Amino acid sequence: MEQYDSAGVGGSGKSVDRINDYARGIFEATSSAYSLMDPEYVILAVNPAFVDLVGIPSVDLVGHQAFEVFGENPSQAEQEPARVMRESLERVKRTGQRDSMFLHRFDIPDPGCPGAFLERYWSPVNNPVLDEEGHVVAFLQEIRDVTEHREDLVRLLAYLSADPDVSDADRKQRFTEYSAATMVTSSLYHSARKEVEQLQEAMRSRAGIEQAKGILMAQHRCTSEEAFNRLQVMSSNNNVKLKDVAAAIVYQATAPRRGR
């Protein structure tokens, strides 16, 4: 994160300190994964989201050269992922402009198995941090793990690359838009599907509980509330979920009697 000179901005040092604290708070709290590197690619800071994403403690990241921490998977030698990443960062250093890498495979060390690697596909965005004179003094890198969307993204990239009538700028713009739509749609689909499944399960459980309450009301000539209390007591005494107690009561009441 860019730090501001507390002697500037109207000379209000306390105000600038508050801005810096606020900026640090956003860096720490955001769900997006960020790392801050100096021009020599030494990691200066990482936020919790970055640590969670790569599975490496911050103490093993901060103060270390990024390309040493994230060494290449030998099986990726021909793809040279580190060189491709360096080229992106060099473009940022040279132009002072952000550089987006739409789909980049860069396997990371497996924390649970030393010497092994986890296959990962990323969508990194490398941003410049500028000083007052406009010189790049650091890189702020945002990364998103798009491994689960890799097949969709590869198909999109192949489609755009196959169109000879589209300029590079237009191709990148279209790819960005399609990629974003694909990832959002996929995420929304899986999220909605999970919610539907949970709702269906809740409805099934509710139906079974209502049926069991009706059976208890008939058996004990009690109210709906009293029947529900009986279910809760049985659930607690037997350490069994309420829906499972209800299912057992319904089964006992509706199962064919032996000998009939």
N, C-alpha and C positions, 0 to 999 in steps of 0.2 A: 504494500500500500504506500502511496505517496505520502510523505510527511511534509507538513507545512512549517515554514519558518515562524516561530512564535514571536519574532520581532516585527514581522510584516503584518499585512492585512489590517491597516489602520492602527497598528501598534498595540492591538488588544491581545496580549499573550494568553490571557485566561480563555478568551473566546476561541482562539486557535487550538488551545489544549483540549477544549471541549469538542471541537470538530474532529481532532485526531482521535480522541477517545471514542467518539461516535462512529468514526470510520472503522476503528479497530473492532468495535462491537458488531458492526455489520459483517465484517470479514469473518468473525468467529461464529456468528449466529446463522448466516445464510446456509441454505441447503445445497447450494452450488459448490462444487469442489474447486478450490483455488490454491495455487502455490505462487510464491513470489521468489524470483531468482535475480541475481545480479548479472551484469554483462558477461561474466565468465561462467554462468550457469550454476553458480553455487546457490543452494536453496536457502533463502533468508527467512521464510515463514510459510507455514501451511495452516489451513483451517481444519476444524474437526471433520468436515464433510470430505475433505481430501484424504485425511488419514483413514476414515472409514472405507473409502472407495478403494484405496490401494492396499489396505491391510497392513501397513507398516507404521510403527509408532513414530510420532513426531521427532523424538530424540534421535532416531536413526535417519531422519531426513534433513532437519535443519542443520546447516553448517557443512553439509556434504555436497559434492558435485553431483548434479542431477543424473548425468550419464554414467556415473560410477554406481550410484544407488540403483538406477534402473538400467542394468547391463542388458545387452541384447541376448535373446534366446538363440543359441547356436543354430537351431533349425530355421531361423529367420535370416541367416547370414546373407542370402542372395537379395533379400528385400531391403536390407540396410535401413531399418526403421530409425535408428539413431541419426543417421546422416540426413534423412528426410526431415526429421524434427529440427535438427540444427539449421537446415536451410530455411525453414520457416522462421525460426528465431533470428537468423541473420537478415532476413528480409525486413523484419520488424526493426532491427537495429539500423539498417540502412535507410529505410524510408520513414521511420517514425509512425508507421501506420499498423493497425491491427492486421493479423493474418489468420484466416480460418482454414483449418484442415478438416475437410468434410468427413473423411473416413480413413482412419489410420490404424493399422494393426501394429501394436507394440505390446508384446507379451511382458508380463511382470512376474517377479519372483514369487513362488508359492510359499507363503509364510509357514505353512504346515509341513513343508517338505523341502529342506535345503537342497539347492542344486536343480530343483524342478521349476517349471514355469507354467503360468496360467495363460491360456490364449485369451487375449482381450482386443477388442476393437473400440477405438475412441473417436470422439469428435472434438478435438482441441481448438481453442481460440487463444492465440497469443497476443496479448495487449502490451503496448509500450507504456512505461512510466517515465514521464519527461521532467526534466528540471526546468528552472525559470527561463533558460536559454533555448529550450526545445530539444535538448540532447537526451537520448535514451539512457537512463541510469538504472533501469531494472525492467524485468518482464513480469507481468501478471498473467499467469496462465490459468484458464478455466477449462476443465475437462469434463466430458460426459461419457459414461460408459454406454456404448450403443451395441454391445456384443449381441444382445438378444434380437436386435433389429438388423443384424449384419446382412442376412440374405435379402431382405427387402431393399436395403441401401445398395448392395452390389448390383441388383437388377436395375435399379434406377440409374446408377452410374453407367452401366453398360448401355442402357437406352440413350442416355444423353450423349455418350461418347460416339455412338453410332450415327448421330445426326450431323452430316458434314456441312449443313447450311446454317448452323447455329454458331455464333461467335463465342469465344472463350468466356467473355463477360456474361453473355446471356445464358450460356450453359451453366456457369457457376450459380447464377441467380436462380435459374429454374431448379437446379439440383438442391439448392438450399431450401427452397419453398417446398419441393416435393418431399425432401427428407424430413423436414419439420412436420409436415402433414402426416407422413407415414408413422413417425414416432409417436405423435400425439394420438393419432387414431388407434394405434396398437395399444398404447397405455390405457386409453379410455375404454377400449374394448375389454381388456383383461380386468380392469377395475370394475366395470359395469357387470361383467360376467360373475365376478366374485361376489358383488353385492346381491345379484339375483339369486345366486346359490345360497347365500346366507339367509335371504328373505324366504326362499322356498323352505329351507330347513326350519326356520322360525315358525312358518305357517303350519308345517307338518307337526311340529311339537305342540303348538297351540291347539290344533285340532284334537290331538291325542289327549291333552290335558282336559279339554272341555268334555270330551267323551267320558273320560275317567271320572270327572266330577259328577256327571249325570248318573253314572252307575252308583257312585257312593251316595248320592242324594236319594236314589230309589231304595238302596239297601238300608240306609240308616235314617231315612225320613228326616233329612237335615237340609239346611239352606245351602245355597251355592258357596257362600263364604265359609261355612263350616266344613263343607266337603273339600274345599281348597286347603283349609288348615290341616285336615287329616292327611292330605297328600304331602304337605310340607313336613309334617311330623314323621311320616314314613320315610321320606327322602332323607331327613336329618338322622334319624335313628339307624338307618341302614347304609348311610354314606353313599347313596345312589342318586344320580341326577333325577330331577323332578320328572322330566319327560320319560325316563326309563321306568320310573315307578308307575306312571300313568299307563305306559305301554303294557306293563305286566298286569295291571288291573283289567285293562280292556281285553287282554288275551285270556285271562282267567274267566272272564264273564262270557266271552264269545266262543272259546275253544270247545269242540265237541266233547261231551262227557264220555269217559271210557265205559264200554259195556253197552252203549246205545247203538 
